[in-house]
Amino acid sequence: MSLLEIKDLHATVGDREILKGIDLAVNAGEVHAIMGPNGSGKSTLAQVLAGRELYIVTAGAVTYDGKDLLAMAPEDRAREGIFLAFQYPVEIPGVSNMYFLKAALNTIRKTRGLEELDAFDFLNLVKEKMKLMEMDQALLNRPVNTGFSGGEKKRNEIFQMAVLEPRLAILDETDSGLDIDALRTVAGGVNALRGPERAMIVVTHYQRLLNYIVPDFVHVLSEGRIVKSGGKELALQLEESGYAALGIEDEEEAVGKV
Amino acid sequence: MSDSTNTIETFANQEYKWGFVTDIEADAIPRGLNEDVIRLISAKKQEPEWLLDWRLKAYRHWQTMTEPTWANVHYPPIDYQDIIYYSSPKAKKDGPKSLDEVDPELLKTYEKLGIPLQERAILAGVAVDAVFDSVSVATTFKEKLKGLGIIFCSFSEAVREHPDLVRKYLGSVVPTSDNFFAALNSAVFSDGSFCYVPKGVRCPMELSTYFRINAKDTGQFERTLIVADEGAYVSYLEGCTAPMRDTNQLHAAVVELVALDNGQIKYSTVQNWYPGDKEGKGGIYNFVTKRGACRGVNSKISWTQVETGSAITWKYPSCLLIGDNSVGEFYSVALTNNWQQADTGTKMIHIGKNTTSTIVSKGISAGHGQNTYRGGVKILKSATGARNYSQCDSMLLGDQCGAHTFPYLEVKNTSSQVEHEASTSKIGEDQIFYCRQRGISTEDAVSMIVHGFCKEVFRELPMEFAVEAQKLLGVSLEGSVG
């Protein structure tokens, strides 16, 4: 059985249906790219999987590790190993990055039956992971994402992922707002986390990221449905001929190519 | 958003965790107030003539005054004739001479509250002058303090043992005619704490008093007077929790601080009196006058308060900066949940040259709570080179609560500097979701964000109090956001 199985998933926000029947199976060890133009439902899919209550699931089923994912609270999903790297990481003034991450790690460790890390062990772990992300240690003591640049926020997301070691990582437009050097670092961090036990869903508008994080599968989303699936070459096709070649409208196409 | 609102409501639905009533025989006098009652209180406490006269003067003035209505709080009229003005745990003989003589029920109550008494006091390094209802029943560490010349005792004892000091300073910061509640307190105060730190002495431990209101329908009127003589330093902690009640209870305390040349007083409060139930029934009315006078040069008075309890809070710990270069500080966290109302802040009156004051106020509103910051900064003509910095932040949890800010600034010279910053924030659904996606529960997320918000104030609290204050905020907000 797959780690994640999505069957005929429908979801609405307000009275608008965004997801109109998604089917997807993701096995441990695989990296799936979800591509599609703005408004196709990519980010909604990511948010629904993470349990955002803003979106109402109206039909379909999702199982994660054999469990009914949709019945689980967001924090339980996180504790069971689902990690969402946010497209727009949220600022939490007054709460230090370090304190936040330690609290997160220790609740997750507790769920896994591991001992909570004390301050020293945590610091050692964090230092090691920071090197991986080439992150400035000063960011640790700053409030979560507060006053971070766009690039710092995205790095911080992947850094958190490295510390929390999820089983299923969902990266929502992690490449947006990154310059090429930052993109390389972030991709390097993600690649270092690839492994046989870990699955990843990489949501992106552009093929660019996929030069660095090479996916096993690519799915193209349009108007709330997966309209095409294939291997990594599908992304390259899109790069060359655009979404229009698949009969998909994309208003950002003209400016979107990098 | 709906989820976030729900959790705010759940938070708001928390029951008061520290409600219990100790079954002790109380020695109370009949309801109501007149000169005979005041004479009776004074007689019961075997007070000298001058103090009785002082009380009577206050009472006569009080009769000419009307209750203030300018505060942003609403409550039904108080019947001052329906209050019992004095009650004390009934003495077995003439009053306990050691802990063994203290009512075991009373000690159990303190135990439940986790108040360090006996060994706990020694372990925690805290000297406790425990005021239970109106009479002090136990004082620890007195001998050690005595060796340094520090006087720390109940107010009644101070009146007996150190009448000259009491007479010199009592009412010198908050005169009997100061305001309605201060006048009432001056007329009927039953007990409280007194502390005098002599010249050049640095008090080696945090002094602490726990006040409790226990006997039913007994207004409690404490009087606290702390004097730091030249070059002296003292840190004083006041903490309160009260048992659960149906009827509103009036509490009108007066605290006076005096700092002479180079003297320093740090006064910290954690207040957790019964806030009333979910429907807003019951709860303490907390109408307190707290003021410190920096009389000497380079003197400093610092107020830190964490106010989570009481149905209504009316409280403005203030500083009179008289001595040149004197410093006044006010750090406050005020939390209102359910139907609580707080109108709190400070007054900094700059009189001496180069005086400085700092105000950091953090207001948190949840449920239907209403939180008002009211601050006055007054820089007189004589206060050349004076500086003030005020920062006043509000945080809202949910959409039924309110935050209000009334800063008054009055500057009468051109060489002074006044800064005021204010902000209002809301715990966002996106923040909560972000935390939950990292495995942190909603409650932990709220408490984490609120603690972050209050950090600048908690930093000012003595260590053991900071821990208690954090716990208290957690308890007061449990179930409040999603």
Interface residues (C-beta under 8 A of the other chain):
Chain A: A50 G51 R52 E53 L54 A73 P74 E75 R77 A78 R79 F83 L84 F86 P89 V90 E91 I92 P93 G94 V95 S96 Y99 F100 L101 A103 A104 T107 I108 T111 P143 Q160 L164
Chain B: M1 S2 D3 S425 G428 E429 D430 Q431 F433 Y434 C435 R436 Q437 R438 G439 I440 S441 T442 D444 M448 I449 H451 G452 F453 K455
